[in-house]
Structures are given as C-alpha cells and as structure tokens.
Amino acid sequence: MPILDAVLLFLAGFLSGAVNAVAGGGTFITFGAMTLAGLPPIVANATSSVTQFPGYITSTLAYWHDIEHFWRGALLLSLISALGALSGALILLGLDNPSFRALVPWLLLAATALFAAGPWLKPAPKPEHEAAVGSLVGSLAQFATAVYGGFFGAGMGVMMLATLGLTQSGDYHRLNALKNMLAVVIAAVAILVFVSGGVIAWLQAIIMIPGGALGGYAGVWIARRVPQNAVRGFVIAVGLFLAFYYFDKG
C-alpha cells in the first residue's frame, strides 16, 4: 500500500472517530476514504462496518446502566435486528460492484438528507421509566432499519433513533441506549456475513481502527471548541461530495 494511502486512511479513521463523538456521521468519512484509496464500493462499505464497530461497543458500554433495566425486553428487537441485518448483508453480497456502484450515490444522498434532518428527528423526551419494546409496528420498523444497516449503514443511527422514538416509550437516553445496543447486533451480524463473503479489506481496517480510537478521544476536545453545527456541516459536505463523485463516475 502506498504510504499516502495509509496516511489518508489513518486520518480518515481519526476524523471518523472525532465526528462520531461530536455529531455522528463518521461512516461517510471512512467509506469515502476507502473509495478514494481505490477499494471497490462493496469492499469499502463492508470494511467501513468493521472500522465503526468498536465505537458501537464503547457507546453501548457507556449506557450499560440504562441497558440493565430493559435488556431482557429488548431481546425480541435484537433478534429482529439480527434477521434484518442478515438480510441486508446478504442482499449486498448478492450484488456485483457495478450494480452497487449505481446505487451508491442515491444511498449517499438519502443518508445525507437523513443525517441533515437528524436534529429534527430526535424523539421528544417521554416520562416512562422503562423503554417498552416489542410492538408490531416497532418490530417492523426495526426490521426495515436493520435491513438498511446491514446493506449500507450510513445514517443508520439517526434512522433508528427516529423510528424508536415513534414506536417505543422511554426518555431520550433510554432510547439512545436501546439504539446503541441494537446497532451492535446489526453491525456484528453484518460483519460476520462480510467476513464469510471475503469482502473485508483487513489491512485498511487495521490502519483505520487506531485512528478512530484516537479520534473518539479527541472528539471530547473538539466538542468543547468547535460548534456541533460546524461538524454536522462538514459531514453533510462530505456526503454530498461522495454522492456527486459517484454520479460523475457512473
């Protein structure tokens, strides 16, 4: 691997971890960097799932006190999430790179729009002590979100938080904790499928993961000095750039 590509990937991992800590949307950066480094879009998408996974784990652990109160009730949604992620990941592996490349700009535009609307999609706080899980509408919404997460993933967190806010009870922090728990399930299942399909670029992932860890730590410093709207604007600009990049290449 050229040294410039390695530096690009490490910096992308760092930026991804930092923006995830401040505003979310790090997937746009990791996917874009691997695309610019010459990886096929399916490989870039699958590898991006690996690079984001440690962040899902740490976010879930940070909410462990909340999760202890409802994890048994969330097992049904976890199973539904696993089935949805399996379906989405298998659909992705069923495509060839030209077919997926044709979908990528539209997926990026949709994910960017979803991310931009994120502040208005956050659920309103509810006073219930525990998040109720398992309703039919909530289960169907979670399955659809998990299919999307297994297939592409960018913007999944915003989408899931919005649907959980519409279909579940609980205050914002409990819904966010549930979202993080389900994101771990979705990412884990998708990664297992991608590993079995041989579409993970492990060298690139190994370079980006330490950068993401450092970026997540630096995100605390950034959050205290850079307005969140500025970070969100940067992520939206990256998403639009990638979308038009793929439109142009198509």
N, C-alpha and C positions, 0 to 999 in steps of 0.2 A: 504494500500500500504506500503511495506517495506520502511524504511527510506532511504536505499541505492538507491532504485529505484527512489525515489523522488529527491535525490541529483543528480543522473545521469541525470534525465530529466531536472532539472533546469540548470545544467551545459551544457547540450546539447542545450537548448534554448539560453543560453548565447553565446556559440560558434557559433551557427547558426546565431544569430544577428550580431556577430562580423565579421564573414567571408562574410556575405551578404553585409556588409558595405564596405568591402575591395575588395572582388573579386567575390562575388556571390557563389552559391552552398550550401547554408545553408540547403536546403531540404534534402540533403544526410545525414546530421548530425541528424536532428530531426527524420527522418524515421528510421535511424539506431538505435538511442537510444530507440525508442519505440519498435522496433523489439527485441532488447536485453532485454528490460524490460518485454517481453513476450506477447506483443499485437499481435493479428493476422495481417497478412500483409495488408489486406484491411482496417482494422481499423487504423493501423499505417499510411497508405497512406492518408486516409481521414482526420485524426486528424492533420497530418502534414500540410495540406492545411489551417486549422484553425490557426495554430501557425504562418504561414508565412503571413497571410492576413494583420495584422497591418503594416508590413513592406511595403507591396504593397501600402497601403493607404498613408503612410508617404512619400514614394518615389514619388507618384503621386502629392501630395501636393507641394513637393519641385519643381516640374516642372510646377506648375499651371500657371505661367506667359506665358509659351510657349503653354500650352494646350488651353488657352483662344483664341488663334489665329486660331485654327483648329478644335475645338471640334465638331462644327456642321457638318463639313465634315466627321468627324470620326464616326458619329452615325451609318452609314452603317456597318463599320467594327466592331463596338461594338455589333450590332445586330447579325452579323455573328459569332462573338466570343461567344456570349451567346448561340447560337444554337449549335456551336461546343462543347462548354463546357458541355452543357446539354447532348449531345450525348455521349461524353466520360465518364461522370459521370454515366450515366445510363448503359453503357456497363460494367463499373467496378462493379456496384451493381448487374448486371446480372451474374457475375461470383461467384463461391464459393472460399473459401480461398485456397484450394489445387490447383485449376486451376490458380488463380492469383499468387500463390507462384511459380508455374512453369514458369510463365512469368517474374517474378521479376528480376532474375539475368540477363536475356537478356536486360530488360529495363534499369537496372542499368549500364550494360556495354555500351549500346548505349548512355545513358545520360552522363556517364563519358567521353566517347570519344568526345561527343559534347562539354562538358564543357572544356576539354583539348584543343580542337580546337578553343575555343572561341576567343582568341586574333587575330586569322587569319580570323574569320568570321565577325568581326566588319565592318559595312558599311563604305565605304570611304566618307568623307565629300562632300556634294553637295551644290552648292551656292544658290539653290532656297529658296525663303523667307518662303514659307509655304509647309508643307508636303501634297502632293496630295494623296488622299485616294480614294478607291472605284473601282480600275481597276478590271477586271475579274480575271486575274492571281493573283493579290494581294488578292482578296477576297477568292479564292480557297486555296491559301497558308495559309491565316489566319484561314480559317475554319479547315484545317488539323492540324495546330498548336494548335488551341483551343480544338480539339478533344483529342489530346495528353495531353494537360494541364488539361483537366477535368478528364482524365483517370489516369494519373500518376503525371505529373507536374515537376519532377526533370529535370533541363536543359531547361525548357520551355522558360525562359527569353532569353537565348543565341539563341535558335532556332528562337524565334520571332524576335529578333533584326536582325538576319541574313536574314530572309525572307523579313522583311520590308525594309531592305537596298537594296534588289534586286528588289523589286516591287513598292516602293514608292519614292517620291522625298523629299528633305529636308536635312538639315545638321544633324550631328550625334545627337546633343542634342534634336532636334525636333523628330527624330526617336525614341530616347530613351524615350522621354516624351510620345509619342504615345504608345510605348511598355508598359510602366508602366500603362497607362490608360486602355489598353486592358487587362492587367494582372489582374487588379482589377475586371473587368467584368467577366473574366474566373473564377477566384477564388470565387467570390461571388455566381455565379450560381452553381458551383460545390459544394460549402459548403451547399447551400440550399438543393441540392439533397441528400447530405450525411446526413444532419440533418434529413430530412424526412425519410431516409432509416435507421436511428438509428445506424449509424456506427461511430459516433464520441465518443471518449473517453474523456469526458469533464474534469475529474479530472486531467488527464495527460496534457491536453491542458492548463488548468488554471495554472498548475505548470510551464509550459514551456514559456508561453507568457511573464510574467515579466522578465524572464531570457533573452528572445530575445530582450526586450526593453533595458535592461542594456547592453547587448552585442552590440546592434546597436550604443549606445552611446560610449562604449569603443572602437568600431571599428575605430573611429577617432584617438584615441591614438595609436592603433595598426598600422594603416595605416602610421603613421609618423615614426614608429620604425622598422617594420617588412616588408621586401620586398614583394610586391604583388605576385611574383612568388613563394615565400615560402608558402604563404597562399593557392595559387592555387594548389601547390604540395600536401599540406595536404588534401585538399578537394578531389583531384584525388585519393589519397591513401585510403581515407575513402570509396569512391565509389567502388574501386576495392576490398577492403576488404569485403564490403557488398555483392558484386556480387559473390565472391567466397564462402562467408559464405552461401549464398542461394544455390549455386551449390552443396556445400557439404551436406546441409540439405535435398536437393532434392533427 
